[in-house]
């Protein structure tokens, strides 16, 4: 497996925004957890890379204060997309405060995801509306449906595997390739990548607001991510981009 190259989508005084590939860990952990229920039994599985280690290895040591870098949030290793890295301890502190306390506390960060789902047009009737709020399992997510196969989700809380659990256990519409939570493994796709992408990150530091759209560029061959929803460069179609950027007031 080739060494992953981390794309920096945006860089400012307080943070990097990285477009994380699948099979890259947000933080060090037990890599054996990566082997889903024997899915890779008797197959060679490359050890996942750790994001901050890879980012530091790509950066110029003369210009970076590596010891101050902190991950603000995490993405599952099989999930791609926008991951925010604070470049100083003060920014890390205030982003973390917002994630824990919400509202206008600290430095505000909003995260929105796009997912391709199984069981289209079915699932729990209570959640087949065009939009809604899932407040279950001690976790809160907002969602908007683009169509029966594509759904957008915004995190109000940020628990482990939150979106994957909510889509599978509550909506009964698991993410494609998410075998751990009942999703089908599509043929000729990478089993280490599921169809869940952190596609939009919004920040507010003081009066400065920024909106970042993150393209899905990984194994973008139309097999896992349907070409109806994003182009060959990984950019989501304008209708999805509009939904990602506009206010969700429900």
N, C-alpha and C positions, 0 to 999 in steps of 0.2 A: 504494500500500500504506500502510495506517495505521501510525503510529508504534507499536512494540510497548510494551505496559505490562508491566513485570516484577513478578510477584507475589512478595512476600517471605513465604515459608511460616513461617519462624522467625527470630527475631533475639535474640542474647544478647551477652555482653561480647566473645566471641571470634570470632563469625561470623554472617553472614547465610546463610540457605538460600533460594535462588531457584528458582522453578519456571520453567525456561527454555523459551521457545517454540521451535518450529522456525524456521529461517531467521534465527537469531541466532548470531553467532560467539562462541565462548568467548574468543578472542583475535584480534587483527588478523592478517590473512594475505592471500594472493593470492586475491581474490574470483573470479578466473577459474577457479580449481579447482572452483568451485561448479557449473560447467556440465558436467554429466555426459555425457561422450562424445557431444556433439552433441544430447542430449535436448532442449535448449532452443534449438536452432539456429533462427534467424529468429523467435524469440520474445523479447519484452521480459522481462528478468529484473531484478528489483529488487535493488540491492546490499544484502547482509545487514548488519544492525546488529551492533555489537560490544557484548558484554554489560556490561562495566564502564563503558563510556561511557554506555550507556543507564541503568544503575543510578545513576550519579552525577548524570545530568541530572534524574532523578526525586527526588533527595534534597535535603534542606535543607543548603546550604553552611555555615550557621552551626553545625550540629551534627555535622558529619562531618569526619574526617581522611582525605580521599580518598587522600593519598599513601601511607597505610599499608595500603590494601586490596590483597589479593592473591588470585588464584584458586588454590584448593588443588588442583583437578583440572580436567579439561576434558570437554566433551561435543561430539560432532560436531554441526555446524550443523543437520543433518537430524534429530537426536535431541532429544527433549524431556525435561524432568524436572529432578530435584533437582541443583543445582550449588552447591557450598559456596564462599563468599567469606570469607576470613579478614579480620577488621577491624583487625588489628594485626600487626606484623612477627613478634612472638614466636609468636603462634598459627600464622602461616603457616609458620614454621620447624619447629614441632613436628608439625603435620599432615604436612608434606612428609617429615619424618623417618620417620613411620609408614608412609607410602606407599612409601618407598624400602626400609626395613628390616623393616617388618612387626612381628608380635608385639606386645609391650607398649611398643615404642619410641615416644616422642613422644605426640602426641594421636591416639588411635585413631579411624579412620574406616572404616566398611564401607559398600559400595554394592551395591544390588541392583536389577535391572532386570526389566521384564516385556516380552516380545516376542510378537508374532503372527507365525507362521512359515508358509512354503509347504511343499509336499510332505508333507502330514500323513500320519502312519502309515508313512512310508517313510524314506529316508535310510540312513545307515550303521548296520547292525544292532548294532554294538558300542556305539552311543550311543542306543539306543531304550529303555533302562531308565528307570525313573521318576526316577532321580537319578544323578549321577556327576560325575567330574572330567575336564576336558579339559586335558591337559598337552601341547600341541602348538605348533609354530611359535614356540617361545621364550616362550609365554604360558600362563598357568594360569587357568582359569575353572571354577567349580562351577555345576551346573545342576540344576534340579528341574522336572519336567514337571507342569503342571497338567492338561493333556489333550493330545491330538494336535496341536492348533492353537496352544496357548499354552504358553510356556516361561518360567521364571524363571532368571536368571543372576546370580551373585555374582562380582565381580572379585577374584581373588587377586593378580594383577599388573594393570598398567594401561597397556597398550601402545596405539598408535594403531589404531583400528578393531577392537579386540580381539574384542568380542562379534560384530560383523558378520562378521569373518573366520572365527571358530570355528563359528558357526552355518552359514555357507555352505560353507566348505571342508572342515570336519571332520564336522559332523553332516549335511551335504548338505540343510539346511533353512533357506534364507535368509529374512531378514526381509521381510515384505510391503512393497512400494514401494522396497526397496533395490536399485534397478536396477544400481548399481555392482557389487554382489556377487551378481547373478543372481536377485534377487527380482522377482516380477511387479508391474507398476504397475497398481493397481486403478483401474477407471473411476470418474470423478467424485470423485477424491481429489486432494489437493494433492501434486504430484510432489516438492515440497521437504520433505516430511515422511514419515519411515518409521515403521513400527509397532514402535518401540523406545523405551521410556520408563524413565527413572531414577526408580523408584517408591518406593524406600526408602533412606534414609541414616541410619546409626547412628553416634553419636559417643561417645567417652569421654574426658573431660578430668579427670584425677585420679580421684576417686571418683564424679564426676558423669556418669551415662549418660543419653543422650537417643536416642529413636527417632522418626523423622519419616517419615510416609507422604505422598507427593506425588501429588495427583490428576492425571489426564491430561485436561486441559480444552481442548485445542487441536483445532479442527475435529472436535469430538466429536459427530458426527452419525450414528454407527453404520455408516459406510461403510468406513473403514480399521480402526477398533477396533470389533470385534463387541460389540453390546450385551449379549451373554451374560456378558461379563467385567467390565464397568464400567457404572455408572449414568449418568444424564443430566448429573450434576454432575462426572463424571470420576472418582468414587471406585471403586476396584476392589472387586469383590464380597468379602464377608467371608472366604470360603474362600481367596482369593488374598492378602488382607491377612494372614491367619493365617500363611500360608507365608512371606510377606515378613518377618514379625516373629520367627518362632520360630528356635531355634538349628538350624544345619545342621552336624551332627556327623560326617558322612562325610568 
